Amino acid sequence: YKRQSTSSYQRDPRSDAMRVLYSKYKFKIKPLNSDLPILQFRQQILDAIERNRVIVIKGDTGCGKSTQVPQFIIDDAFRKDQYCNIVVTQPRRIAATSLAEQVSRQRGCALNTFVGYQIGLERELSEDTRILYYTTGVLLQKLVQTKSMSQYTHLILDEVHERDEEMEFLL
């Protein structure tokens, strides 16, 4: 289902494909570190996303923003039987790859299946990938090439405080 306004949904033809995709991967997964501070705010974050087109999440380094928020969103889409395609940007290549690896381990899937990354020309993703970790520059290039953000349901711009030209253009 695709949100038409804040309260109404219209059938999205991509939902059937998502049902097949969702059946291949594990859901109802508990985080490996259940002490992450962000976990206590899960429902508040999902409610804020539902009500607003843009939200800002501020939290200490290591609280779980980069790994858990995309999983909150995809798990919520699974429960609602909705299409979902999330991009999380990282300013550094090593962060994009290590976060993708960490989330794929947490979800119990191989990298380049449900979770993947692209940094420059190096990519580990597939048709099944629904949580994508990109460097900021990769997302910017994709947006310039396609001139649209319609392929993504959620954009998570991480490390926004590290403002550079690429982040400015994305914002």
SETITI-503284 format. One record per residue: chain; residue in three letters; x, y, z of N, C-alpha, C in turn. Coordinates in Angstrom, 2 decimals. Atoms other than C-alpha are relative to their C-alpha. Layout:
+---+-----+---------+---------+---------+---------+---------+---------+---------+---------+---------+
: c :   r :   neast :  nnorth :     nup :  caeast : canorth :    caup :   ceast :  cnorth :     cup :
+---+-----+---------+---------+---------+---------+---------+---------+---------+---------+---------+
: A : ALA :       X :       Y :       Z :       X :       Y :       Z :       X :       Y :       Z :
...
+---+-----+---------+---------+---------+---------+---------+---------+---------+---------+---------+
//
This chain:
+---+-----+---------+---------+---------+---------+---------+---------+---------+---------+---------+
: c :   r :   neast :  nnorth :     nup :  caeast : canorth :    caup :   ceast :  cnorth :     cup :
+---+-----+---------+---------+---------+---------+---------+---------+---------+---------+---------+
: A : TYR :    0.85 :   -1.18 :    0.00 :    0.00 :    0.00 :    0.00 :    0.88 :    1.22 :    0.00 :
: A : LYS :   -0.78 :   -1.23 :    0.11 :    1.22 :    3.45 :   -0.80 :   -0.77 :    1.11 :    0.69 :
: A : ARG :    0.66 :   -1.06 :   -0.74 :    0.48 :    6.38 :    1.46 :   -0.33 :    1.14 :   -0.96 :
: A : GLN :    0.46 :   -1.11 :    0.83 :   -1.57 :    9.01 :   -0.37 :   -0.08 :    1.28 :    0.81 :
: A : SER :    0.01 :   -1.13 :   -0.94 :   -1.98 :   11.30 :    2.61 :    0.41 :   -0.58 :    1.34 :
: A : THR :   -0.44 :    0.51 :   -1.30 :   -1.24 :   10.98 :    6.29 :   -0.89 :   -1.12 :    0.53 :
: A : SER :    0.86 :    1.03 :   -0.57 :   -4.20 :    8.65 :    6.85 :   -0.58 :   -0.98 :   -1.01 :
: A : SER :    0.61 :    0.93 :    0.94 :   -5.24 :    6.94 :    3.60 :    1.06 :   -0.73 :   -0.82 :
: A : TYR :   -0.91 :    0.84 :    0.77 :   -3.60 :    4.12 :    1.67 :   -0.70 :   -0.48 :   -1.27 :
: A : GLN :    0.50 :    0.53 :    1.26 :   -4.01 :    2.96 :   -1.93 :    0.82 :   -1.25 :   -0.30 :
: A : ARG :   -0.71 :    1.25 :    0.30 :   -3.10 :   -0.55 :   -3.09 :    1.19 :    0.28 :   -0.91 :
: A : ASP :   -1.23 :   -0.17 :    0.76 :    0.47 :   -0.60 :   -4.35 :    0.31 :   -1.32 :   -0.68 :
: A : PRO :   -0.25 :    1.26 :    0.71 :    1.17 :   -3.21 :   -7.06 :    1.31 :   -0.66 :    0.42 :
: A : ARG :   -1.27 :    0.57 :   -0.45 :    4.64 :   -3.68 :   -5.59 :   -0.19 :   -0.87 :    1.24 :
: A : SER :    0.24 :    0.75 :   -1.23 :    3.04 :   -5.23 :   -2.47 :    0.06 :   -1.51 :   -0.22 :
: A : ASP :   -0.05 :    1.44 :    0.26 :    2.63 :   -8.66 :   -4.09 :    1.44 :   -0.48 :   -0.08 :
: A : ALA :   -1.42 :    0.36 :    0.08 :    6.33 :   -8.74 :   -4.93 :    0.65 :    0.06 :    1.38 :
: A : MET :   -0.56 :   -0.11 :   -1.35 :    7.12 :   -7.60 :   -1.39 :   -0.40 :   -1.20 :    0.86 :
: A : ARG :    0.42 :    1.16 :   -0.78 :    5.07 :  -10.46 :    0.10 :    0.91 :   -1.19 :   -0.29 :
: A : VAL :   -0.90 :    1.08 :    0.38 :    7.20 :  -12.94 :   -1.84 :    1.37 :    0.24 :    0.61 :
: A : LEU :   -1.30 :   -0.35 :   -0.55 :   10.35 :  -11.13 :   -0.81 :    0.02 :   -0.19 :    1.52 :
: A : TYR :    0.07 :    0.10 :   -1.45 :    9.28 :  -10.92 :    2.84 :    0.00 :   -1.46 :    0.45 :
: A : SER :    0.06 :    1.41 :   -0.40 :    8.64 :  -14.67 :    2.90 :    1.38 :   -0.67 :    0.00 :
: A : LYS :   -1.35 :    0.56 :    0.08 :   12.34 :  -15.32 :    2.13 :    0.86 :    0.33 :    1.21 :
: A : TYR :   -0.89 :   -0.51 :   -1.04 :   13.76 :  -13.43 :    5.12 :   -0.65 :   -0.02 :    1.37 :
: A : LYS :    0.46 :    0.08 :   -1.38 :   13.49 :  -13.46 :    8.89 :   -0.48 :    1.35 :    0.50 :
: A : PHE :    0.52 :   -1.18 :   -0.69 :   11.40 :  -10.99 :   10.81 :   -0.22 :   -0.41 :    1.45 :
: A : LYS :    0.13 :    0.24 :   -1.45 :   10.62 :  -10.71 :   14.53 :    1.36 :   -0.33 :    0.59 :
: A : ILE :   -1.37 :    0.22 :   -0.46 :   14.35 :  -10.53 :   15.15 :    0.29 :    0.96 :    1.14 :
: A : LYS :   -0.41 :   -0.87 :   -1.11 :   15.62 :   -9.23 :   18.46 :    1.43 :    0.47 :   -0.26 :
: A : PRO :   -1.36 :   -0.50 :    0.20 :   18.70 :   -7.00 :   18.33 :    1.01 :   -0.82 :    0.80 :
: A : LEU :   -1.04 :    0.75 :   -0.71 :   21.95 :   -8.73 :   19.29 :    0.35 :    0.69 :    1.31 :
: A : ASN :   -0.26 :   -0.77 :   -1.22 :   22.49 :   -5.95 :   21.83 :   -1.31 :    0.66 :    0.42 :
: A : SER :    1.32 :   -0.51 :   -0.39 :   19.13 :   -5.45 :   23.52 :    0.08 :    1.16 :    0.99 :
: A : ASP :   -0.18 :   -1.15 :   -0.89 :   20.60 :   -2.68 :   25.70 :    0.14 :    1.32 :   -0.77 :
: A : LEU :   -0.15 :   -1.23 :    0.78 :   20.75 :   -0.16 :   22.83 :   -1.04 :    1.03 :    0.42 :
: A : PRO :    0.92 :   -1.04 :   -0.46 :   19.21 :    3.12 :   24.01 :   -1.14 :    0.30 :   -0.98 :
: A : ILE :    1.02 :   -0.35 :    1.00 :   17.29 :    3.65 :   20.73 :   -1.21 :   -0.92 :    0.08 :
: A : LEU :    1.09 :    0.98 :   -0.01 :   15.16 :    0.54 :   21.33 :   -1.21 :    0.48 :    0.80 :
: A : GLN :    1.12 :   -0.48 :   -0.81 :   13.06 :    2.27 :   23.99 :   -0.84 :    1.05 :   -0.73 :
: A : PHE :    0.70 :   -1.04 :    0.75 :   12.04 :    4.89 :   21.40 :   -0.59 :   -0.52 :   -1.31 :
: A : ARG :    0.43 :    0.60 :    1.26 :   11.02 :    2.46 :   18.63 :   -1.37 :    0.52 :   -0.44 :
: A : GLN :    1.35 :   -0.39 :    0.40 :    7.30 :    3.24 :   18.62 :   -0.11 :    1.50 :   -0.22 :
: A : GLN :    0.01 :   -1.46 :    0.20 :    7.84 :    6.99 :   19.02 :    0.59 :    0.37 :   -1.35 :
: A : ILE :   -0.64 :   -0.27 :    1.29 :   10.15 :    6.96 :   16.00 :   -0.93 :   -0.40 :   -1.14 :
: A : LEU :    0.93 :    0.44 :    1.05 :    7.69 :    4.95 :   13.89 :   -1.21 :    0.93 :   -0.10 :
: A : ASP :    1.13 :   -0.94 :    0.01 :    4.83 :    7.25 :   14.91 :    0.40 :    1.33 :   -0.64 :
: A : ALA :   -0.48 :   -1.26 :    0.58 :    6.90 :   10.32 :   14.00 :    0.18 :   -0.13 :   -1.51 :
: A : ILE :   -0.17 :    0.24 :    1.44 :    7.75 :    8.82 :   10.60 :   -1.37 :   -0.04 :   -0.68 :
: A : GLU :    1.35 :    0.10 :    0.58 :    4.08 :    8.06 :    9.97 :   -0.67 :    1.37 :   -0.14 :
: A : ARG :    0.67 :   -1.30 :   -0.02 :    3.00 :   11.62 :   10.81 :    0.74 :    1.09 :   -0.78 :
: A : ASN :   -0.81 :   -1.07 :    0.58 :    5.83 :   13.58 :    9.17 :    0.81 :   -0.50 :   -1.20 :
: A : ARG :   -0.82 :    0.33 :    1.17 :    7.68 :   13.65 :    5.86 :    1.49 :    0.04 :    0.34 :
: A : VAL :   -1.40 :   -0.13 :   -0.41 :   10.95 :   14.61 :    7.59 :    0.04 :   -0.02 :    1.52 :
: A : ILE :   -0.23 :   -0.04 :   -1.45 :   12.14 :   13.84 :   11.10 :    1.50 :    0.05 :    0.24 :
: A : VAL :   -1.39 :   -0.04 :   -0.42 :   15.41 :   14.40 :   12.93 :    0.10 :   -0.85 :    1.26 :
: A : ILE :   -0.24 :    0.84 :   -1.16 :   16.71 :   11.79 :   15.33 :    1.40 :    0.32 :    0.50 :
: A : LYS :   -1.29 :   -0.33 :   -0.61 :   19.47 :   12.84 :   17.68 :    0.24 :   -0.99 :    1.13 :
: A : GLY :   -0.36 :    0.94 :   -1.05 :   21.28 :   10.37 :   19.86 :    1.50 :   -0.16 :    0.06 :
: A : ASP :   -1.43 :    0.20 :   -0.19 :   24.68 :    9.51 :   21.22 :    0.55 :   -1.02 :   -1.01 :
: A : THR :   -0.68 :    0.98 :    0.83 :   27.18 :    7.63 :   19.09 :   -0.13 :   -1.37 :    0.65 :
: A : GLY :    0.13 :    1.36 :   -0.51 :   26.53 :    3.91 :   19.44 :   -1.34 :   -0.34 :    0.58 :
: A : CYS :    1.32 :    0.28 :   -0.58 :   22.91 :    4.22 :   20.54 :   -0.86 :   -0.89 :   -0.88 :
: A : GLY :    0.74 :    0.89 :    0.89 :   21.70 :    2.26 :   17.49 :   -0.75 :    0.69 :   -1.12 :
: A : LYS :    0.74 :   -0.73 :    1.04 :   20.41 :    4.98 :   15.15 :    0.22 :   -0.60 :   -1.39 :
: A : SER :   -0.33 :    0.44 :    1.36 :   22.19 :    3.70 :   12.04 :   -0.37 :   -1.44 :   -0.29 :
: A : THR :    0.31 :    1.42 :    0.21 :   21.48 :    0.02 :   12.56 :   -1.46 :   -0.33 :    0.30 :
: A : GLN :    1.33 :    0.40 :   -0.44 :   18.12 :   -0.10 :   14.32 :   -1.14 :    0.73 :   -0.70 :
: A : VAL :    1.10 :   -0.75 :    0.62 :   16.04 :    2.67 :   12.72 :   -0.42 :   -0.60 :   -1.34 :
: A : PRO :    0.44 :    0.65 :    1.25 :   16.11 :    1.07 :    9.24 :   -0.74 :   -1.32 :    0.26 :
: A : GLN :    0.68 :    1.26 :   -0.33 :   15.13 :   -2.22 :   10.86 :   -1.38 :    0.24 :    0.61 :
: A : PHE :    1.33 :   -0.36 :   -0.50 :   12.28 :   -0.56 :   12.76 :   -0.95 :    0.21 :   -1.18 :
: A : ILE :    0.83 :   -0.37 :    1.15 :   10.99 :    0.77 :    9.44 :   -0.37 :   -1.23 :   -0.82 :
: A : ILE :    0.28 :    1.17 :    0.84 :   11.32 :   -2.48 :    7.47 :   -0.90 :   -0.99 :    0.73 :
: A : ASP :    0.86 :    0.90 :   -0.77 :    9.75 :   -4.53 :   10.28 :   -1.43 :    0.53 :    0.05 :
: A : ASP :    1.32 :   -0.61 :    0.00 :    6.85 :   -2.08 :   10.44 :   -0.67 :   -0.18 :   -1.37 :
: A : ALA :    0.54 :    0.22 :    1.35 :    6.39 :   -2.32 :    6.64 :   -0.41 :   -1.46 :   -0.17 :
: A : PHE :    0.34 :    1.43 :    0.05 :    6.42 :   -6.12 :    6.96 :   -1.34 :   -0.25 :    0.71 :
: A : ARG :    1.25 :    0.18 :   -0.76 :    3.69 :   -6.00 :    9.64 :   -1.20 :    0.58 :   -0.74 :
: A : LYS :    1.09 :   -0.66 :    0.72 :    1.61 :   -3.66 :    7.46 :   -0.14 :   -0.49 :   -1.44 :
: A : ASP :    0.03 :    0.54 :    1.36 :    2.30 :   -5.64 :    4.27 :    0.18 :    1.10 :   -1.05 :
: A : GLN :   -0.25 :   -1.14 :    0.87 :    3.74 :   -2.55 :    2.58 :    1.35 :   -0.13 :   -0.70 :
: A : TYR :   -1.26 :   -0.09 :    0.74 :    6.43 :   -1.98 :   -0.02 :    0.95 :    0.91 :    0.78 :
: A : CYS :   -0.99 :   -0.80 :   -0.72 :    9.64 :   -0.62 :    1.48 :    1.36 :   -0.15 :   -0.68 :
: A : ASN :   -1.34 :   -0.02 :    0.57 :   13.04 :    0.35 :    0.08 :    0.75 :    1.16 :    0.66 :
: A : ILE :   -0.65 :   -0.99 :   -0.87 :   15.34 :    2.17 :    2.52 :    1.44 :    0.21 :   -0.43 :
: A : VAL :   -1.40 :   -0.36 :    0.22 :   18.59 :    3.99 :    1.85 :    0.50 :    0.73 :    1.23 :
: A : VAL :   -0.66 :   -0.67 :   -1.11 :   20.92 :    4.97 :    4.66 :    1.34 :    0.49 :   -0.53 :
: A : THR :   -1.28 :   -0.52 :    0.48 :   23.78 :    7.29 :    3.76 :    1.02 :    0.07 :    1.13 :
: A : GLN :   -1.12 :   -0.13 :   -0.91 :   27.16 :    7.34 :    5.41 :    1.06 :    0.84 :   -0.70 :
: A : PRO :   -1.01 :   -0.84 :    0.66 :   29.89 :    9.91 :    4.77 :    1.27 :   -0.76 :   -0.35 :
: A : ARG :   -1.25 :    0.73 :    0.25 :   32.66 :    7.30 :    4.86 :   -0.28 :   -1.42 :   -0.49 :
: A : ARG :    0.13 :    1.32 :    0.60 :   33.11 :    4.11 :    2.88 :    0.00 :   -1.12 :    1.03 :
: A : ILE :   -0.12 :    1.05 :   -1.01 :   34.14 :    2.01 :    5.86 :   -1.25 :   -0.10 :    0.86 :
: A : ALA :    1.24 :    0.02 :   -0.79 :   31.01 :    3.02 :    7.79 :   -1.12 :   -0.68 :   -0.79 :
: A : ALA :    1.06 :    0.60 :    0.82 :   28.70 :    2.05 :    4.90 :    0.15 :   -1.51 :   -0.05 :
: A : THR :   -0.20 :    1.45 :    0.10 :   30.26 :   -1.39 :    4.53 :   -0.17 :   -0.69 :    1.34 :
: A : SER :    0.09 :    0.67 :   -1.31 :   30.58 :   -2.19 :    8.23 :   -1.42 :    0.00 :    0.55 :
: A : LEU :    1.39 :   -0.02 :   -0.47 :   27.03 :   -1.09 :    9.03 :   -0.86 :   -0.99 :   -0.78 :
: A : ALA :    0.74 :    0.98 :    0.80 :   25.63 :   -3.15 :    6.15 :    0.30 :   -1.42 :    0.47 :
: A : GLU :   -0.39 :    1.33 :   -0.50 :   27.58 :   -6.18 :    7.38 :   -0.64 :   -0.28 :    1.35 :
: A : GLN :    0.58 :    0.18 :   -1.34 :   26.36 :   -5.63 :   10.95 :   -1.51 :   -0.26 :   -0.08 :
: A : VAL :    1.45 :    0.18 :    0.11 :   22.70 :   -5.29 :    9.95 :   -0.34 :   -1.33 :   -0.66 :
: A : SER :    0.28 :    1.29 :    0.63 :   22.84 :   -8.32 :    7.66 :    0.21 :   -1.14 :    1.01 :
: A : ARG :   -0.20 :    1.00 :   -1.06 :   24.27 :  -10.36 :   10.58 :   -1.19 :    0.01 :    0.97 :
: A : GLN :    1.13 :   -0.10 :   -0.94 :   21.52 :   -9.06 :   12.89 :   -1.27 :   -0.60 :   -0.61 :
: A : ARG :    1.20 :    0.52 :    0.66 :   18.87 :  -10.04 :   10.33 :    0.15 :   -1.46 :   -0.41 :
: A : GLY :   -0.21 :    1.41 :    0.31 :   20.42 :  -13.45 :    9.78 :    0.00 :   -0.29 :   -1.49 :
: A : CYS :   -0.04 :    0.21 :    1.45 :   20.95 :  -13.00 :    6.05 :    1.39 :    0.35 :   -0.51 :
: A : ALA :   -1.29 :   -0.30 :    0.61 :   23.95 :  -12.88 :    3.78 :   -0.01 :    1.43 :   -0.52 :
: A : LEU :   -0.15 :   -1.33 :    0.61 :   25.26 :   -9.51 :    2.71 :   -0.28 :   -0.13 :   -1.48 :
: A : ASN :    0.44 :   -0.10 :    1.39 :   23.92 :   -8.58 :   -0.75 :   -1.29 :   -0.76 :   -0.27 :
: A : THR :    1.34 :    0.54 :    0.18 :   20.57 :  -10.22 :   -0.13 :   -0.99 :    1.08 :    0.44 :
: A : PHE :    0.97 :   -0.97 :   -0.50 :   18.09 :   -8.25 :    2.01 :    0.66 :    1.32 :    0.39 :
: A : VAL :   -0.78 :   -1.16 :   -0.40 :   20.80 :   -5.84 :    3.18 :    1.23 :    0.08 :   -0.89 :
: A : GLY :   -1.17 :   -0.14 :    0.85 :   23.52 :   -4.40 :    0.98 :    0.59 :    1.39 :    0.09 :
: A : TYR :   -0.64 :   -1.31 :    0.02 :   25.78 :   -1.47 :    0.23 :    0.55 :    0.30 :   -1.38 :
: A : GLN :   -0.75 :   -0.44 :    1.17 :   27.33 :    0.55 :   -2.54 :    0.89 :    1.15 :    0.41 :
: A : ILE :   -0.98 :   -1.06 :   -0.23 :   30.48 :    2.61 :   -2.19 :    0.79 :    0.16 :   -1.29 :
: A : GLY :   -0.65 :   -0.18 :    1.30 :   31.78 :    4.06 :   -5.43 :   -0.50 :   -1.06 :   -0.97 :
: A : LEU :    0.39 :    1.04 :    0.94 :   31.79 :    1.26 :   -8.00 :   -0.14 :   -1.37 :    0.68 :
: A : GLU :    0.13 :    1.26 :   -0.73 :   31.92 :   -1.46 :   -5.33 :   -1.40 :   -0.11 :    0.56 :
: A : ARG :    1.37 :    0.18 :   -0.49 :   28.52 :   -2.89 :   -4.57 :   -0.24 :   -1.43 :    0.43 :
: A : GLU :    0.46 :    1.29 :   -0.50 :   27.05 :   -5.75 :   -2.62 :   -1.50 :    0.15 :    0.20 :
: A : LEU :    1.46 :   -0.10 :   -0.08 :   23.33 :   -5.69 :   -3.41 :   -0.62 :   -0.86 :   -1.08 :
: A : SER :    0.72 :    0.84 :    0.94 :   20.69 :   -7.62 :   -5.31 :   -1.42 :    0.53 :   -0.18 :
: A : GLU :    1.41 :   -0.40 :    0.18 :   17.07 :   -7.38 :   -6.45 :   -0.76 :   -0.06 :    1.32 :
: A : ASP :    0.66 :    0.14 :   -1.31 :   16.09 :   -8.43 :   -2.90 :    0.38 :    1.09 :    0.99 :
: A : THR :   -0.51 :   -0.96 :   -0.98 :   18.02 :   -5.63 :   -1.18 :   -1.03 :    1.08 :    0.28 :
: A : ARG :    0.98 :   -1.01 :   -0.42 :   15.68 :   -3.39 :    0.80 :    0.54 :    0.94 :    1.05 :
: A : ILE :   -0.71 :   -0.94 :   -0.87 :   18.07 :   -1.83 :    3.30 :    1.36 :    0.20 :   -0.65 :
: A : LEU :   -1.21 :   -0.30 :    0.75 :   20.84 :   -0.15 :    1.33 :    0.82 :    1.04 :    0.74 :
: A : TYR :   -0.93 :   -0.97 :   -0.58 :   23.85 :    1.59 :    2.82 :    0.84 :    0.55 :   -1.15 :
: A : TYR :   -0.75 :   -0.68 :    1.06 :   25.32 :    4.12 :    0.39 :    0.89 :    1.06 :    0.64 :
: A : THR :   -0.71 :   -1.21 :   -0.37 :   28.02 :    6.66 :    0.74 :   -0.84 :    1.17 :   -0.50 :
: A : THR :    0.77 :   -1.19 :    0.36 :   26.59 :   10.16 :    0.48 :    0.14 :    0.30 :   -1.49 :
: A : GLY :   -0.25 :   -0.27 :    1.41 :   28.20 :   10.60 :   -2.94 :   -0.73 :   -0.94 :   -0.94 :
: A : VAL :    0.71 :    0.97 :    0.84 :   26.64 :    7.41 :   -4.34 :   -1.47 :    0.38 :   -0.11 :
: A : LEU :    1.41 :   -0.39 :    0.06 :   23.13 :    8.51 :   -3.38 :   -0.18 :    1.26 :   -0.85 :
: A : LEU :    0.08 :   -1.23 :    0.78 :   23.74 :   11.94 :   -4.84 :    0.10 :   -0.32 :   -1.50 :
: A : GLN :   -0.14 :    0.40 :    1.41 :   24.91 :   10.36 :   -8.14 :   -1.27 :   -0.67 :   -0.51 :
: A : LYS :    1.23 :    0.70 :    0.40 :   21.85 :    8.09 :   -8.26 :   -1.15 :    0.98 :   -0.20 :
: A : LEU :    1.07 :   -0.99 :    0.12 :   19.51 :   11.02 :   -7.69 :    0.20 :    0.89 :   -1.22 :
: A : VAL :   -0.30 :   -0.80 :    1.18 :   21.26 :   13.07 :  -10.39 :   -0.35 :   -0.78 :   -1.27 :
: A : GLN :    0.25 :    0.84 :    1.18 :   21.02 :   10.16 :  -12.86 :   -1.49 :   -0.24 :   -0.24 :
: A : THR :    1.42 :    0.35 :    0.16 :   17.38 :    9.24 :  -12.19 :   -0.93 :    1.20 :    0.09 :
: A : LYS :    0.80 :   -1.22 :   -0.21 :   16.14 :   12.75 :  -11.30 :   -1.29 :   -0.29 :    0.77 :
: A : SER :    1.17 :    0.39 :   -0.75 :   13.73 :   11.05 :   -8.93 :    0.43 :   -0.75 :    1.26 :
: A : MET :   -0.23 :    0.78 :   -1.23 :   13.56 :    9.61 :   -5.44 :   -1.10 :   -1.05 :    0.16 :
: A : SER :    1.16 :    0.86 :   -0.11 :   10.49 :    7.48 :   -6.20 :    0.33 :   -1.47 :    0.25 :
: A : GLN :   -0.35 :    1.39 :   -0.25 :   12.39 :    4.19 :   -6.01 :    0.23 :   -0.28 :    1.49 :
: A : TYR :   -0.25 :    0.16 :   -1.43 :   13.03 :    4.80 :   -2.30 :   -1.23 :    0.43 :    0.80 :
: A : THR :    1.09 :   -0.40 :   -0.89 :   10.40 :    4.85 :    0.42 :    0.52 :    0.84 :    1.16 :
: A : HIS :   -0.58 :   -0.70 :   -1.14 :   12.75 :    6.16 :    3.11 :    1.45 :    0.32 :   -0.29 :
: A : LEU :   -1.41 :   -0.42 :    0.08 :   15.99 :    8.13 :    3.00 :    0.44 :    0.37 :    1.40 :
: A : ILE :   -0.56 :   -0.32 :   -1.30 :   18.06 :    8.21 :    6.15 :    1.37 :    0.60 :   -0.25 :
: A : LEU :   -1.26 :   -0.70 :    0.19 :   20.80 :   10.80 :    5.95 :    0.71 :    0.02 :    1.34 :
: A : ASP :   -0.70 :    0.13 :   -1.27 :   23.20 :    9.83 :    8.70 :    1.19 :    0.95 :    0.04 :
: A : GLU :   -1.14 :   -0.89 :   -0.23 :   25.90 :   12.04 :   10.16 :   -0.20 :    1.36 :   -0.68 :
: A : VAL :    0.33 :   -1.28 :    0.64 :   24.18 :   15.21 :    8.92 :    0.85 :    1.13 :    0.56 :
: A : HIS :   -0.81 :   -1.06 :   -0.62 :   26.25 :   17.27 :   11.33 :    1.37 :    0.14 :   -0.69 :
: A : GLU :   -1.26 :   -0.09 :    0.74 :   29.31 :   16.47 :    9.17 :   -0.29 :    0.61 :   -1.38 :
: A : ARG :    0.46 :   -0.66 :    1.21 :   28.14 :   18.96 :    6.57 :    1.13 :    0.23 :   -0.99 :
: A : ASP :   -0.90 :   -0.29 :    1.11 :   29.97 :   19.01 :    3.26 :   -0.87 :    0.30 :   -1.21 :
: A : GLU :    0.79 :   -0.36 :    1.18 :   28.90 :   19.90 :   -0.28 :   -0.99 :   -1.08 :   -0.38 :
: A : GLU :    0.90 :    1.08 :    0.38 :   27.42 :   16.47 :   -0.98 :   -1.23 :   -0.04 :    0.91 :
: A : MET :    1.12 :    0.01 :   -0.93 :   25.29 :   16.54 :    2.18 :   -0.91 :    1.21 :   -0.22 :
: A : GLU :    0.80 :   -1.20 :    0.27 :   24.17 :   20.09 :    1.42 :   -0.92 :   -0.23 :   -1.19 :
: A : PHE :    0.82 :    0.26 :    1.19 :   22.96 :   19.02 :   -2.04 :   -1.11 :   -1.00 :    0.32 :
: A : LEU :    1.03 :    0.99 :   -0.35 :   21.14 :   15.99 :   -0.60 :   -1.09 :    0.62 :    0.85 :
: A : LEU :    0.99 :   -0.64 :   -0.85 :   19.46 :   18.09 :    2.06 :   -0.89 :    0.92 :   -0.83 :
+---+-----+---------+---------+---------+---------+---------+---------+---------+---------+---------+
//
